[in-house]
């Protein structure tokens, strides 16, 4: 085990893509989003803790007086805020050799299973949409036919009420008069 080149972002994205079988662009977007959200949270002073990996936080350094190493003259250093990373216990154990490192073997090809699931989901969605369209159409037809029936009943009752209009009006007027006279007493 000699000293290897550092793992850069492109290599990390490629390794994650091979391990998860997710599109490279999607892995790059997720990694970029993780970095951006971590930076924004730490800048605000929040702590970002990834269990088993580590914690990112902001450390505030006070203003101080330091010495120039060449001349020994005092130099004023302004107050500043710096990011700090503390490795989690799981990460420390793996690096120290106390725990076994996770295996990074590529995920078994589940393209057929994923495609089958996607196809069945698509079929189910289409059938749900077709069923809802059909039920909506049935409901619309039922509403229209009931509206026609109620219109026919209303016109029949209007014709009947025209013939008996004076009687019902007289009855209604006499009942109103009785109700008013009963209230006053």
JOLINBEL-V207485 format. One record per run of one state. SS is the DSSP state (A for helix, B for strand, O for the rest). FROM is the first residue (numbers start at 1). TO is the last residue. If there is no record, write none. Layout:
BEGIN
ss={SS/SS}
from={FROM/FROM}
to={TO/TO}
END
This chain:
BEGIN
ss={O/A/O/A/O/B/O/B/O/B/O/B/O/B/O/A/O/A/O/A/O}
from={1/9/21/24/45/48/51/54/62/64/68/74/78/80/88/89/97/111/164/165/185}
to={8/20/23/44/47/50/53/61/63/67/73/77/79/87/88/96/110/163/164/184/185}
END
